[in-house]
Amino acid sequence: MKLVALAFVVAVFLAMSVVDVAEPQAPRSRVFIKSNGDVEPASAPIQRSGNTYSFTGDVSAELTVEKGGIVIDGAGYTLHGPYNGTMENLWVIGGGADQVSPGMRINYSVGVDLSGGASGLTIRNLNIENFSIGTYLWTIDNVFVNNTVSECIVGVLLSGSENNVTRNLMVNNQVGLFFGTNEPGTVPLNLTVARNSFEDNVRQLGGCLCQGATNASELVHTWDDGREGNYWSDYNGTDADGNGVGDTPYFFDAQNEDRYPLMVNPLLAKDGTEPTRAVPVGIEILALVAVVVAVAVSAFVFRARKRKVNRSTSSVAMV
């Protein structure tokens, strides 16, 4: 059930801090991709072309996805949430209620939530920031690729099987990736989590031992694709053979390890710099135009100056 993993995460963070809120909370801003394919509100900067939904600008809202089998392309734009970096924006979900006790109300926010069991999604090229949970992958057969998730309590909450999480940057979250479960006594299966960059999260990987102890019959969860794992900014292993993969696993606990931790951030540009966000396509084009214009102007100024110098030289020669 979807709420099992949520309840555990809630318990963890409620144990850390609870804020008594006297005033009623403002309604959360949401954008929906409805099961019939419509975007609500229609004014949201998301353009549909067939089964592809492309951002055409930044969005300050939670994105609730009710339609499966679609592509959500952030095009380098940002999905902004309300989380302000303090524990005042903790969240709880339980039976549809967010009332913890009299006079105590907890906010929660999910950047991309697969409402109603929508599955088979591809989410790509999206910057997600300032949510309780950046993305909640609790259904099956989804691809989460080339995204940046930052400044969240949990970057990605992964509790559904057959999911692929590849080439994402998870940076400055309380927990980069949280590994949950849908049903008591079960774990998500057939996952691919590889070539991601986990940068400076308070806790790079978190998990849920919902039964209170390690299940001895449960296989060790490996956070790699069998050849390459992920980049972990706090990995301190060596690479004696220089193949770009650490000689020892990145070890979390007895049930979790990355067997092939990457020594170099796979998202590094060729010049060694680290792009923390995708750039919107429109901005890339504008930047290219700006460069072309700058070069053209420089060439024009150079030629004009050269002509001026030539005329001055000719004048001097004629005197």
Buried (B, 14 or more C-beta within 10 A) or exposed (E): EBEBBBBBBBEBBBEEEBEEEEEEEEEEBBBBBEEEEEBEEEEBBBBEEEEEBBBBEBBEBBBBBBBBEBBBBBBBBBBBBBBEEEBEBBBBBEEEEBEBEEEBBBBBBBBBBBBEEBBBBBBBBBBBBBBBBBBBBBBBBBBBBBBBBBBBBBBBBBBBBBBBBBBBBBBBBBBBBBBBBBEEEEBBEEBBBBBBBBBEBEBBBBBBEBEEEEEEEEEEBBBBBEEBBBBBEEBEBEBEEEEEBBEEBBEBEEBBBBBBBBBEBBBEEEEEEEEBBBBBBEEEEEEEEEEEEEEEEEEEEEEEEEEEEEEEEEEEEEE
